[in-house]
């Protein structure tokens, strides 16, 4: 099993969610996060200058069986990309075990 963590633009969340559902990833956790990125340039909006050093993003945590790793990453990359700096990052790590709390079952079948 793999844990895929993605930090994406909030504006792309709906597109990423639809793309994940389309490839069969129907369960994941997400939350709003604030981070500091590489973009150092300030912006002006309606005559007011503001800093972009604190960036509002959405963080997704997805655990999938090994055979879903590539399709999950591809869905996030395609739906989450604008082609500009700040589109986000994806991290993949191994998951040693998973348990279903209700039944005590363990293993990859708990993800279904």
ChimeraX attribute file (.defattr): number of C-alpha atoms within 10 A of each C-alpha:
attribute: neighborCount
match mode: 1-to-1
recipient: residues
	/A:1	19
	/A:2	18
	/A:3	18
	/A:4	20
	/A:5	20
	/A:6	22
	/A:7	26
	/A:8	25
	/A:9	20
	/A:10	16
	/A:11	11
	/A:12	17
	/A:13	20
	/A:14	12
	/A:15	15
	/A:16	23
	/A:17	19
	/A:18	15
	/A:19	21
	/A:20	21
	/A:21	13
	/A:22	12
	/A:23	13
	/A:24	11
	/A:25	20
	/A:26	13
	/A:27	14
	/A:28	14
	/A:29	10
	/A:30	14
	/A:31	10
	/A:32	12
	/A:33	14
	/A:34	13
	/A:35	10
	/A:36	11
	/A:37	13
	/A:38	9
	/A:39	13
	/A:40	11
	/A:41	9
	/A:42	11
	/A:43	11
	/A:44	9
	/A:45	8
	/A:46	5
	/A:47	7
	/A:48	7
	/A:49	10
	/A:50	11
	/A:51	12
	/A:52	15
	/A:53	15
	/A:54	13
	/A:55	15
	/A:56	16
	/A:57	22
	/A:58	19
	/A:59	22
	/A:60	19
	/A:61	17
	/A:62	19
	/A:63	24
	/A:64	19
	/A:65	16
	/A:66	13
	/A:67	10
	/A:68	15
	/A:69	17
	/A:70	9
	/A:71	15
	/A:72	22
	/A:73	17
	/A:74	14
	/A:75	20
	/A:76	23
	/A:77	19
	/A:78	12
	/A:79	17
	/A:80	25
	/A:81	17
	/A:82	12
	/A:83	7
	/A:84	7
	/A:85	10
	/A:86	16
	/A:87	16
	/A:88	17
	/A:89	14
	/A:90	15
	/A:91	11
	/A:92	15
	/A:93	11
	/A:94	11
	/A:95	15
	/A:96	10
	/A:97	11
	/A:98	16
	/A:99	14
	/A:100	12
	/A:101	9
	/A:102	6
	/A:103	8
	/A:104	9
	/A:105	12
	/A:106	13
	/A:107	13
	/A:108	17
	/A:109	11
	/A:110	15
	/A:111	16
	/A:112	9
